[in-house]
Amino acid sequence: MSKFFKGVFIFIFCLPAFLCISCSKKETSNPNQNNLGTGSEEKQKWNGSIEDDFTDDGVLVYIKSEYCDSIFTATDFPDLELEKIECKTQALYDKKKEEGNLPKNFHHIYFLILKNKGKENVIKAIRICEKLDFIDYVCPNLIYSFDDSIE
């Protein structure tokens, strides 16, 4: 199996675990409103490097749970040149909300696809997104591979 397909498999397999990320919530007066801007609170930052194994086309963005009713578009990321933005958790969110059992700490995960590909551009996009108030965590789309000798 190619590295790409292994990476995609791992991403899809691990997605539910990513949804359970715990974080401290900053309460807002209106959590349904996009209070976009830069935050001054200390956030967890991705500390990888260009040598890490990740795709060169975009970043994964974990939205703070208080914004789970908001829908984000490319205009919410004004300093990035985006080709496309995909919410990877919308179907799960809709299902859980309809069932009435949406977790209090639900985090939407968006994949921001960059117009200008390259690992350097991915790292620049990460540093830009880390400054946005509505983002809890941002990282590249890491590629994991299994040791082929494991049976």
DSSP file (Angstrom, degrees, kcal/mol; ACC not computed):
  #  RESIDUE AA STRUCTURE BP1 BP2  ACC     N-H-->O    O-->H-N    N-H-->O    O-->H-N    TCO  KAPPA ALPHA  PHI   PSI    X-CA   Y-CA   Z-CA
    1    1 A M              0   0    0      0, 0.0     5,-0.0     0, 0.0     0, 0.0   0.000 360.0 360.0 360.0 135.8    0.0    0.0    0.0
    2    2 A S     >  -     0   0    0      1,-0.1     4,-2.1     4,-0.0     5,-0.2  -0.233 360.0-112.4 -69.9 160.2    1.4    3.4   -0.9
    3    3 A K  H  > S+     0   0    0      1,-0.2     4,-2.6     2,-0.2     5,-0.2   0.880 116.3  56.8 -58.8 -38.8    2.4    6.0    1.7
    4    4 A F  H  > S+     0   0    0      1,-0.2     4,-2.5     2,-0.2    -1,-0.2   0.949 109.0  43.6 -59.5 -50.0   -0.5    8.2    0.5
    5    5 A F  H  > S+     0   0    0      1,-0.2     4,-2.5     2,-0.2    -1,-0.2   0.846 112.5  53.2 -67.8 -33.1   -3.2    5.6    1.1
    6    6 A K  H  X S+     0   0    0     -4,-2.1     4,-2.6     2,-0.2    -1,-0.2   0.919 110.4  48.5 -64.0 -42.2   -1.7    4.6    4.4
    7    7 A G  H  X S+     0   0    0     -4,-2.6     4,-2.6     2,-0.2    -2,-0.2   0.915 112.3  47.4 -63.5 -43.6   -1.8    8.3    5.5
    8    8 A V  H  X S+     0   0    0     -4,-2.5     4,-2.5     2,-0.2     5,-0.2   0.917 111.7  51.4 -64.1 -42.8   -5.4    8.6    4.3
    9    9 A F  H  X S+     0   0    0     -4,-2.5     4,-2.7     1,-0.2    -2,-0.2   0.936 111.5  46.6 -59.2 -47.8   -6.3    5.4    6.1
   10   10 A I  H  X S+     0   0    0     -4,-2.6     4,-2.7   134,-0.2    -2,-0.2   0.913 111.3  52.3 -62.3 -43.1   -4.7    6.6    9.4
   11   11 A F  H  X S+     0   0    0     -4,-2.6     4,-1.1     1,-0.2    -2,-0.2   0.945 114.4  41.6 -58.5 -49.2   -6.4   10.0    9.1
   12   12 A I  H  < S+     0   0    0     -4,-2.5     3,-0.3     1,-0.2    -1,-0.2   0.892 116.1  49.9 -66.6 -40.0   -9.9    8.5    8.6
   13   13 A F  H  < S+     0   0    0     -4,-2.7     4,-0.2    -5,-0.2    -1,-0.2   0.862 117.0  40.3 -66.5 -36.7   -9.2    5.8   11.3
   14   14 A C  H >X S+     0   0    0     -4,-2.7     4,-1.7    -5,-0.2     3,-0.7   0.547  87.1  96.2 -91.8  -7.9   -8.0    8.4   13.9
   15   15 A L  H 3X S+     0   0    0     -4,-1.1     4,-1.3    -3,-0.3     3,-0.2   0.881  80.9  53.7 -53.3 -45.9  -10.6   11.1   13.1
   16   16 A P  H 34 S+     0   0    0      0, 0.0     4,-0.5     0, 0.0    -1,-0.3   0.876 107.2  52.8 -59.5 -34.3  -13.0   10.1   15.9
   17   17 A A  H X4 S+     0   0    0     -3,-0.7     3,-1.2    -4,-0.2    -2,-0.2   0.886 104.3  55.7 -66.8 -37.2  -10.1   10.3   18.5
   18   18 A F  H >< S+     0   0    0     -4,-1.7     3,-1.4     1,-0.3    -1,-0.2   0.813  98.2  63.9 -63.4 -29.1   -9.3   13.9   17.3
   19   19 A L  T 3< S+     0   0    0     -4,-1.3    88,-0.5     1,-0.3    -1,-0.3   0.702  95.0  60.3 -69.3 -17.9  -12.8   14.9   18.0
   20   20 A C  T <  S+     0   0    0     -3,-1.2    -1,-0.3    -4,-0.5    -2,-0.2   0.205  70.7 141.6 -96.8  16.4  -12.4   14.2   21.7
   21   21 A I    <   -     0   0    0     -3,-1.4     2,-0.4    86,-0.1    -3,-0.0  -0.375  43.2-143.4 -59.2 129.4   -9.6   16.7   22.2
   22   22 A S        +     0   0    0     -2,-0.1     2,-0.3    84,-0.0    -1,-0.1  -0.778  29.9 157.7 -96.4 140.6  -10.0   18.4   25.6
   23   23 A C        -     0   0    0     -2,-0.4     2,-0.3    82,-0.0   113,-0.0  -0.983  46.7 -93.4-152.9 161.4   -9.1   22.0   26.0
   24   24 A S        -     0   0    0     -2,-0.3     2,-0.4     1,-0.0    -2,-0.0  -0.645  45.2-134.8 -77.5 136.3   -9.9   24.8   28.2
   25   25 A K        -     0   0    0     -2,-0.3     2,-0.7    39,-0.1    -1,-0.0  -0.750   4.5-145.4 -98.0 137.9  -12.7   26.9   26.8
   26   26 A K        -     0   0    0     -2,-0.4     2,-0.1     0, 0.0    40,-0.1  -0.902  26.7-133.9 -96.6 115.0  -12.8   30.6   26.6
   27   27 A E        -     0   0    0     -2,-0.7     2,-0.3     2,-0.0     3,-0.0  -0.438  22.4-164.4 -71.4 140.4  -16.4   31.7   27.2
   28   28 A T        -     0   0    0     -2,-0.1    -1,-0.0     1,-0.1     0, 0.0  -0.852  30.4-119.8-121.3 160.0  -17.8   34.3   24.8
   29   29 A S  S    S+     0   0    0     -2,-0.3    -1,-0.1     1,-0.3    -2,-0.0   0.824 109.9  20.5 -68.8 -29.8  -20.9   36.4   25.1
   30   30 A N    >   -     0   0    0      3,-0.1     3,-1.9     1,-0.1    -1,-0.3  -0.777  65.2-175.7-140.1  93.0  -22.3   34.8   21.9
   31   31 A P  T 3  S+     0   0    0      0, 0.0    38,-0.3     0, 0.0    39,-0.2   0.636  83.3  63.4 -67.7 -11.9  -20.8   31.5   21.0
   32   32 A N  T 3  S+     0   0    0     37,-0.1     2,-0.4    36,-0.1    35,-0.1   0.493  90.1  82.5 -87.5  -2.7  -22.8   31.4   17.7
   33   33 A Q  S <  S-     0   0    0     -3,-1.9     2,-1.1    37,-0.1    -3,-0.1  -0.839  85.2-121.5-103.9 137.4  -21.0   34.5   16.4
   34   34 A N        -     0   0    0     -2,-0.4     2,-1.4     1,-0.1    -2,-0.1  -0.674  25.0-171.0 -76.7 103.1  -17.6   34.3   14.7
   35   35 A N        -     0   0    0     -2,-1.1    -1,-0.1    -4,-0.1    98,-0.1  -0.612  20.4-173.3 -91.5  73.6  -15.5   36.6   16.9
   36   36 A L        +     0   0    0     -2,-1.4     2,-0.3    97,-0.1    96,-0.0  -0.353  29.7  84.2 -75.3 148.9  -12.6   36.5   14.5
   37   37 A G  S    S-     0   0    0     -2,-0.1    96,-2.9     2,-0.0     2,-0.4  -0.982  78.4 -50.1 157.2-159.5   -9.3   38.0   15.4
   38   38 A T  B     -A  132   0A   0     -2,-0.3     2,-0.3    94,-0.3    94,-0.2  -0.892  45.7-144.7-111.4 141.9   -6.1   37.2   17.2
   39   39 A G        -     0   0    0     92,-1.2    95,-0.0    -2,-0.4    -2,-0.0  -0.710   9.7-156.4-102.7 154.5   -6.0   35.8   20.7
   40   40 A S        +     0   0    0     -2,-0.3    -1,-0.1     2,-0.1     3,-0.1   0.526  60.8 107.1-104.7  -8.9   -3.5   36.5   23.4
   41   41 A E  S    S-     0   0    0      1,-0.1     2,-0.3    92,-0.0    -2,-0.1  -0.349  81.2-100.1 -71.1 153.2   -4.0   33.4   25.4
   42   42 A E        -     0   0    0     -2,-0.0     2,-0.3     3,-0.0    -1,-0.1  -0.576  45.9-171.6 -75.7 129.4   -1.3   30.7   25.3
   43   43 A K        -     0   0    0     -2,-0.3     2,-0.3    87,-0.1    94,-0.1  -0.796  32.2 -96.2-118.4 160.8   -2.2   27.8   22.9
   44   44 A Q        -     0   0    0     92,-0.4     2,-0.4    -2,-0.3    94,-0.3  -0.615  47.2-157.0 -71.4 134.0   -0.8   24.5   22.2
   45   45 A K        -     0   0    0     -2,-0.3     2,-0.3    92,-0.1    94,-0.1  -0.893  21.0-110.0-118.9 147.1    1.4   24.8   19.1
   46   46 A W        -     0   0    0     92,-0.4    84,-0.0    -2,-0.4    93,-0.0  -0.586  30.3-172.1 -69.6 128.8    2.6   22.3   16.6
   47   47 A N        +     0   0    0     -2,-0.3    -1,-0.1     2,-0.0    92,-0.0   0.011  40.0 118.3-116.6  28.6    6.3   21.9   17.1
   48   48 A G        -     0   0    0      1,-0.1     2,-0.3     2,-0.0    -2,-0.0  -0.001  51.2-132.6 -78.7-169.6    7.3   19.7   14.2
   49   49 A S    >   -     0   0    0      1,-0.0     3,-1.7     0, 0.0    -1,-0.1  -0.875  30.0 -94.3-141.5 173.6    9.6   20.6   11.4
   50   50 A I  T 3  S+     0   0    0     -2,-0.3     4,-0.2     1,-0.3    69,-0.1   0.706 119.1  65.4 -64.6 -19.8    9.9   20.5    7.6
   51   51 A E  T 3  S+     0   0    0      2,-0.1    -1,-0.3     0, 0.0    -3,-0.0   0.656  80.4 104.1 -77.1 -15.5   11.6   17.1    7.9
   52   52 A D  S <  S-     0   0    0     -3,-1.7     2,-1.0     1,-0.1    -4,-0.0  -0.242  85.0-106.0 -64.7 157.2    8.4   15.5    9.3
   53   53 A D        +     0   0    0     90,-0.2    90,-3.2     0, 0.0     2,-0.3  -0.746  65.9 131.2 -91.1  99.8    6.3   13.4    7.0
   54   54 A F  E     -B  142   0B   0     -2,-1.0    88,-0.2    88,-0.3    65,-0.1  -0.975  59.8 -92.6-145.6 158.8    3.3   15.4    6.0
   55   55 A T  E     -     0   0B   0     86,-2.4    86,-0.3    -2,-0.3     3,-0.3  -0.340  26.2-140.7 -70.3 155.1    1.4   16.4    2.9
   56   56 A D  E    S+     0   0B   0      1,-0.2    62,-2.8    84,-0.1    65,-0.1   0.169  84.1  74.6-102.6  17.9    2.3   19.6    1.2
   57   57 A D  E    S-     0   0B   0     60,-0.2    57,-3.0     1,-0.2     2,-0.3   0.580  99.1 -23.5-111.1 -10.2   -1.1   20.8    0.2
   58   58 A G  E     - C   0 113B   0     -3,-0.3    83,-0.8    55,-0.3     2,-0.3  -0.991  52.7-102.7-177.9-176.4   -2.9   22.0    3.4
   59   59 A V  E     -BC 140 112B   0     53,-1.7    53,-2.8    -2,-0.3     2,-0.5  -0.932  23.1-125.8-131.2 153.0   -3.4   22.1    7.2
   60   60 A L  E     -BC 139 111B   0     79,-3.3    79,-2.2    -2,-0.3     2,-0.5  -0.869  26.5-162.5 -98.2 130.6   -5.9   20.6    9.6
   61   61 A V  E     -BC 138 110B   0     49,-3.0    49,-2.7    -2,-0.5     2,-0.7  -0.962   8.5-155.1-120.7 125.7   -7.5   23.2   11.8
   62   62 A Y  E     -BC 137 109B   0     75,-3.4    74,-3.1    -2,-0.5    75,-1.4  -0.893  18.3-145.4-101.3 114.2   -9.3   22.3   15.1
   63   63 A I  E     -B  135   0B   0     45,-2.7    45,-0.3    -2,-0.7    72,-0.2  -0.562  26.2 -99.7 -82.2 140.1  -11.9   24.9   15.9
   64   64 A K    >   -     0   0    0     70,-2.6     3,-2.0    -2,-0.2    44,-0.2  -0.274  32.6-119.0 -57.1 144.0  -12.6   25.8   19.5
   65   65 A S  G >  S+     0   0    0      1,-0.3     3,-1.8     2,-0.2     4,-0.2   0.772 108.8  67.2 -61.9 -28.3  -15.7   24.1   20.8
   66   66 A E  G 3  S+     0   0    0      1,-0.3    -1,-0.3     2,-0.1     3,-0.2   0.629 100.8  51.9 -69.6  -8.7  -17.6   27.3   21.6
   67   67 A Y  G X  S+     0   0    0     -3,-2.0     3,-1.9    67,-0.1    -1,-0.3   0.137  71.8 115.0-107.2  18.6  -17.7   27.9   17.8
   68   68 A C  T <  S+     0   0    0     -3,-1.8    -1,-0.1     1,-0.3    -2,-0.1   0.725  75.3  53.7 -66.9 -19.4  -19.2   24.5   16.9
   69   69 A D  T 3  S+     0   0    0    -38,-0.3    -1,-0.3    -3,-0.2     2,-0.2   0.495  94.3  92.9 -88.9  -2.7  -22.4   26.2   15.6
   70   70 A S    <   -     0   0    0     -3,-1.9     2,-0.5   -39,-0.2   -37,-0.1  -0.595  67.5-143.0 -89.5 151.0  -20.4   28.5   13.3
   71   71 A I        -     0   0    0     -2,-0.2     2,-0.3    16,-0.0   -37,-0.1  -0.969  17.8-151.7-113.1 125.7  -19.6   27.7    9.7
   72   72 A F        -     0   0    0     -2,-0.5     2,-0.2     3,-0.0    15,-0.0  -0.746  13.9-177.2-101.8 144.8  -16.2   28.9    8.6
   73   73 A T    >   -     0   0    0     -2,-0.3     3,-1.8    13,-0.0     4,-0.2  -0.737  47.2 -88.5-127.8 176.7  -15.3   29.9    5.0
   74   74 A A  G >  S+     0   0    0      1,-0.3     3,-1.8    -2,-0.2     6,-0.2   0.795 121.6  66.5 -59.5 -28.8  -12.1   31.0    3.3
   75   75 A T  G 3  S+     0   0    0      1,-0.3    -1,-0.3     2,-0.1    -3,-0.0   0.705  89.4  65.5 -68.2 -17.6  -12.9   34.6    4.2
   76   76 A D  G <  S+     0   0    0     -3,-1.8    -1,-0.3     1,-0.3    -2,-0.2   0.555 101.1  52.1 -77.3  -7.3  -12.4   33.7    7.9
   77   77 A F    X   +     0   0    0     -3,-1.8     3,-1.9    -4,-0.2    -1,-0.3  -0.571  69.6 164.1-124.1  65.0   -8.7   33.0    7.0
   78   78 A P  T 3   +     0   0    0      0, 0.0    -1,-0.1     0, 0.0    -2,-0.1   0.706  69.7  56.0 -64.1 -23.2   -7.9   36.3    5.2
   79   79 A D  T 3  S+     0   0    0     -3,-0.1     2,-0.4    46,-0.1    49,-0.1   0.388  97.4  77.8 -91.4   5.4   -4.1   35.9    5.3
   80   80 A L  S <  S-     0   0    0     -3,-1.9     2,-0.9    -6,-0.2    -3,-0.1  -0.909  73.1-138.2-115.0 141.9   -4.1   32.6    3.5
   81   81 A E        -     0   0    0     -2,-0.4    34,-2.5    35,-0.1    35,-0.5  -0.854  35.1-170.4 -94.9 103.9   -4.5   31.9   -0.1
   82   82 A L  E     -D  114   0B   0     -2,-0.9    32,-0.3    32,-0.2     3,-0.1  -0.788  30.6-169.4-105.1 138.4   -6.9   28.9   -0.1
   83   83 A E  E    S-     0   0B   0     30,-3.0     2,-0.3    -2,-0.4    31,-0.2   0.815  80.0 -14.2 -82.6 -37.7   -7.9   26.7   -3.0
   84   84 A K  E     -D  113   0B   0     29,-1.5    29,-2.7     2,-0.0     2,-0.4  -0.984  54.5-145.7-162.7 154.9  -10.6   25.0   -0.9
   85   85 A I  E     -D  112   0B   0     -2,-0.3     2,-0.4    27,-0.2    27,-0.2  -0.999  17.9-171.2-131.6 130.3  -11.9   24.6    2.7
   86   86 A E  E     -D  111   0B   0     25,-2.2    25,-3.1    -2,-0.4     2,-0.8  -0.979  18.7-145.0-126.4 127.3  -13.5   21.4    3.8
   87   87 A C  E     -D  110   0B   0     -2,-0.4     3,-0.5    23,-0.2    23,-0.3  -0.826  14.5-171.3 -88.1 114.4  -15.2   20.7    7.1
   88   88 A K  S    S+     0   0    0     21,-2.9     4,-0.2    -2,-0.8    22,-0.1   0.549  80.0  45.5 -83.5  -8.4  -14.4   17.1    7.9
   89   89 A T  S  > S+     0   0    0     20,-0.6     4,-2.6     2,-0.1    -1,-0.2   0.347  76.6 102.7-118.0   5.4  -16.8   16.8   10.9
   90   90 A Q  H  > S+     0   0    0     -3,-0.5     4,-2.8     1,-0.2     5,-0.2   0.896  82.9  49.5 -62.0 -42.7  -20.0   18.4    9.6
   91   91 A A  H  > S+     0   0    0     -4,-0.2     4,-2.2     2,-0.2    -1,-0.2   0.915 113.7  46.2 -64.0 -42.3  -21.8   15.1    9.0
   92   92 A L  H  > S+     0   0    0      2,-0.2     4,-2.8     1,-0.2     5,-0.2   0.917 112.7  50.9 -64.3 -43.2  -20.9   13.8   12.5
   93   93 A Y  H  X S+     0   0    0     -4,-2.6     4,-2.7     1,-0.2     5,-0.2   0.937 110.8  48.2 -58.6 -49.3  -21.9   17.1   14.0
   94   94 A D  H  X S+     0   0    0     -4,-2.8     4,-2.3     1,-0.2    -1,-0.2   0.903 113.5  47.7 -59.3 -42.9  -25.3   17.1   12.2
   95   95 A K  H  X S+     0   0    0     -4,-2.2     4,-2.2    -5,-0.2    -2,-0.2   0.946 114.3  45.0 -64.6 -49.3  -26.0   13.5   13.3
   96   96 A K  H  X>S+     0   0    0     -4,-2.8     5,-2.1     1,-0.2     4,-0.8   0.879 114.2  49.4 -64.6 -37.9  -25.0   14.0   17.0
   97   97 A K  H ><5S+     0   0    0     -4,-2.7     3,-0.5    -5,-0.2    -1,-0.2   0.913 110.9  49.6 -67.6 -41.7  -27.0   17.3   17.1
   98   98 A E  H 3<5S+     0   0    0     -4,-2.3    -2,-0.2     1,-0.2    -1,-0.2   0.880 111.5  49.3 -63.6 -38.3  -30.1   15.6   15.6
   99   99 A E  H 3<5S-     0   0    0     -4,-2.2    -1,-0.2    -5,-0.2    -2,-0.2   0.636 112.4-123.3 -75.1 -14.0  -29.8   12.7   18.1
  100  100 A G  T <<5S+     0   0    0     -4,-0.8    -3,-0.2    -3,-0.5    -2,-0.1   0.680  85.0 102.8  79.7  18.3  -29.5   15.2   20.9
  101  101 A N      < +     0   0    0     -5,-2.1    -4,-0.2    -6,-0.2    -3,-0.1  -0.219  37.4 152.7-127.9  46.0  -26.2   13.9   22.2
  102  102 A L        -     0   0    0     -6,-0.3    -9,-0.1    -5,-0.2     4,-0.0  -0.634  50.3-115.5 -73.2 122.5  -23.7   16.4   20.9
  103  103 A P    >   -     0   0    0      0, 0.0     3,-1.5     0, 0.0    -1,-0.1  -0.295  14.9-127.5 -60.7 144.3  -20.6   16.4   23.2
  104  104 A K  T 3  S+     0   0    0      1,-0.3    -2,-0.0    -3,-0.0    -3,-0.0   0.819 109.1  47.5 -61.8 -31.6  -20.1   19.7   25.1
  105  105 A N  T 3  S+     0   0    0      2,-0.1    -1,-0.3   -39,-0.0   -40,-0.1  -0.047  79.5 153.2-102.6  32.0  -16.5   19.8   23.9
  106  106 A F    <   -     0   0    0     -3,-1.5     2,-0.5   -41,-0.1   -38,-0.2  -0.387  26.0-161.7 -63.6 134.8  -17.1   19.0   20.2
  107  107 A H        -     0   0    0    -88,-0.5     2,-0.2    -2,-0.1   -43,-0.1  -0.980  11.0-138.9-120.1 125.1  -14.5   20.4   17.9
  108  108 A H        -     0   0    0     -2,-0.5   -45,-2.7   -45,-0.3     2,-0.5  -0.589  16.4-149.0 -74.9 146.1  -15.0   20.9   14.2
  109  109 A I  E     -C   62   0B   0     -2,-0.2   -21,-2.9   -47,-0.2   -20,-0.6  -0.982  13.5-170.6-119.7 123.9  -12.0   19.9   12.1
  110  110 A Y  E     -CD  61  87B   0    -49,-2.7   -49,-3.0    -2,-0.5     2,-0.6  -0.874  15.7-146.5-111.1 144.9  -11.4   21.8    8.8
  111  111 A F  E     -CD  60  86B   0    -25,-3.1   -25,-2.2    -2,-0.4     2,-0.7  -0.958  14.4-157.6-108.7 116.7   -8.9   20.9    6.1
  112  112 A L  E     -CD  59  85B   0    -53,-2.8   -53,-1.7    -2,-0.6     2,-0.6  -0.843   5.6-153.8 -96.4 114.6   -7.6   24.1    4.5
  113  113 A I  E     -CD  58  84B   0    -29,-2.7   -30,-3.0    -2,-0.7   -29,-1.5  -0.799  14.8-138.0 -93.7 121.8   -6.2   23.3    1.1
  114  114 A L  E     - D   0  82B   0    -57,-3.0   -32,-0.2    -2,-0.6     3,-0.1  -0.495   9.2-144.9 -82.2 143.8   -3.6   25.8    0.0
  115  115 A K  S    S+     0   0    0    -34,-2.5     2,-0.8     1,-0.2    -1,-0.1   0.919  95.8  54.2 -67.5 -44.0   -3.3   27.3   -3.5
  116  116 A N  S    S-     0   0    0    -35,-0.5    -1,-0.2     5,-0.1   -35,-0.1  -0.824  85.9-152.3 -98.2 106.9    0.5   27.4   -3.2
  117  117 A K        +     0   0    0     -2,-0.8   -60,-0.2    -3,-0.1     2,-0.1  -0.292  40.6 101.1 -75.8 160.1    1.7   23.9   -2.4
  118  118 A G  S  > S-     0   0    0    -62,-2.8     4,-1.9     1,-0.1     3,-0.2  -0.294  72.8-105.1 135.1 143.7    4.9   23.1   -0.5
  119  119 A K  H  > S+     0   0    0      1,-0.2     4,-2.2     2,-0.2     5,-0.2   0.856 119.3  56.7 -61.6 -35.3    6.0   22.2    3.0
  120  120 A E  H  > S+     0   0    0      1,-0.2     4,-2.1     2,-0.2    -1,-0.2   0.905 107.9  48.1 -62.5 -40.3    7.3   25.7    3.6
  121  121 A N  H  > S+     0   0    0     -3,-0.2     4,-2.4     2,-0.2    -1,-0.2   0.832 108.2  55.0 -69.8 -32.7    3.8   27.1    2.8
  122  122 A V  H  X S+     0   0    0     -4,-1.9     4,-2.2     2,-0.2    -2,-0.2   0.934 109.3  46.8 -63.6 -45.7    2.2   24.6    5.1
  123  123 A I  H  X S+     0   0    0     -4,-2.2     4,-2.1     2,-0.2    -2,-0.2   0.894 111.6  51.1 -65.6 -39.3    4.4   25.7    8.0
  124  124 A K  H  X S+     0   0    0     -4,-2.1     4,-2.0     1,-0.2    -1,-0.2   0.918 109.9  50.5 -61.4 -42.7    3.7   29.4    7.2
  125  125 A A  H  X S+     0   0    0     -4,-2.4     4,-2.6     1,-0.2    -2,-0.2   0.879 108.1  53.2 -63.3 -38.3   -0.1   28.6    7.1
  126  126 A I  H  X S+     0   0    0     -4,-2.2     4,-2.2     1,-0.2    -1,-0.2   0.943 109.0  48.4 -61.0 -47.4    0.2   26.9   10.5
  127  127 A R  H  < S+     0   0    0     -4,-2.1     4,-0.5     1,-0.2    -1,-0.2   0.857 112.8  48.6 -64.6 -35.1    1.9   29.9   12.1
  128  128 A I  H >< S+     0   0    0     -4,-2.0     3,-1.1     1,-0.2     4,-0.3   0.936 112.8  47.4 -67.5 -46.8   -0.8   32.2   10.6
  129  129 A C  H >< S+     0   0    0     -4,-2.6     3,-1.6     1,-0.3     6,-0.2   0.818 100.0  66.7 -66.9 -31.3   -3.6   30.0   11.9
  130  130 A E  T 3< S+     0   0    0     -4,-2.2    -1,-0.3     1,-0.3    -2,-0.2   0.749  97.7  56.3 -61.2 -22.1   -2.1   29.7   15.4
  131  131 A K  T <  S+     0   0    0     -3,-1.1   -92,-1.2    -4,-0.5     2,-0.3   0.596  83.2 103.3 -85.5 -12.2   -2.8   33.4   15.8
  132  132 A L  B X   -A   38   0A   0     -3,-1.6     3,-1.3    -4,-0.3   -94,-0.3  -0.567  68.5-140.3 -79.5 133.7   -6.5   33.2   15.1
  133  133 A D  T 3  S+     0   0    0    -96,-2.9    -1,-0.1    -2,-0.3   -95,-0.1   0.795  96.9  54.6 -63.0 -33.5   -8.7   33.4   18.2
  134  134 A F  T 3  S+     0   0    0    -97,-0.3   -70,-2.6   -71,-0.1     2,-0.5   0.484  89.7  92.1 -85.0  -1.5  -11.2   30.7   17.1
  135  135 A I  E <   -B   63   0B   0     -3,-1.3   -72,-0.2   -72,-0.2     3,-0.1  -0.810  47.3-176.3 -99.5 130.8   -8.6   28.0   16.5
  136  136 A D  E    S-     0   0B   0    -74,-3.1   -92,-0.4    -2,-0.5     2,-0.3   0.851  72.7  -8.4 -87.3 -41.5   -7.7   25.6   19.2
  137  137 A Y  E     -B   62   0B   0    -75,-1.4   -75,-3.4   -94,-0.1    -1,-0.4  -0.989  57.4-166.6-157.4 148.3   -5.0   23.7   17.4
  138  138 A V  E     +B   61   0B   0     -2,-0.3   -92,-0.4   -94,-0.3   -77,-0.2  -0.998  17.1 156.0-140.8 141.4   -3.5   23.5   13.9
  139  139 A C  E     -B   60   0B   0    -79,-2.2   -79,-3.3    -2,-0.3     2,-0.1  -0.965  41.7 -91.4-154.5 166.0   -1.2   21.0   12.3
  140  140 A P  E     -B   59   0B   0      0, 0.0     2,-1.5     0, 0.0   -81,-0.2  -0.326  51.2 -93.5 -75.4 168.2   -0.1   19.6    9.0
  141  141 A N  E     -     0   0B   0    -83,-0.8   -86,-2.4   -86,-0.3   -84,-0.1  -0.691  53.9-148.6 -82.2  91.1   -1.8   16.5    7.5
  142  142 A L  E     -B   54   0B   0     -2,-1.5     2,-0.6   -88,-0.2   -88,-0.3  -0.279   3.3-139.6 -67.6 146.5    0.7   14.0    8.9
  143  143 A I        -     0   0    0    -90,-3.2     2,-0.4  -133,-0.1   -90,-0.2  -0.937  19.8-171.7-109.0 121.6    1.5   10.9    7.0
  144  144 A Y        -     0   0    0     -2,-0.6     2,-0.4  -141,-0.2  -134,-0.2  -0.869   1.9-164.5-110.1 146.0    1.9    7.7    9.1
  145  145 A S        -     0   0    0     -2,-0.4     2,-0.3  -138,-0.1  -142,-0.1  -0.971  14.4-130.3-130.6 149.6    3.1    4.4    7.8
  146  146 A F        -     0   0    0     -2,-0.4     2,-0.5     1,-0.0  -140,-0.0  -0.678  31.7-105.7 -92.8 148.4    2.9    1.0    9.2
  147  147 A D    >   -     0   0    0     -2,-0.3     3,-1.8     1,-0.2    -1,-0.0  -0.639  26.7-142.9 -70.8 121.7    5.9   -1.3    9.4
  148  148 A D  T 3  S+     0   0    0     -2,-0.5    -1,-0.2     1,-0.3    -2,-0.0   0.671  95.0  67.0 -64.5 -16.0    5.3   -3.8    6.7
  149  149 A S  T 3  S+     0   0    0      2,-0.0     2,-0.3     0, 0.0    -1,-0.3   0.636  76.1 101.7 -80.2 -12.3    6.8   -6.6    8.8
  150  150 A I    <         0   0    0     -3,-1.8    -4,-0.0     1,-0.1     0, 0.0  -0.559 360.0 360.0 -73.6 130.6    3.9   -6.4   11.3
  151  151 A E              0   0    0     -2,-0.3    -1,-0.1     0, 0.0    -3,-0.0   0.395 360.0 360.0-113.7 360.0    1.5   -9.2   10.8
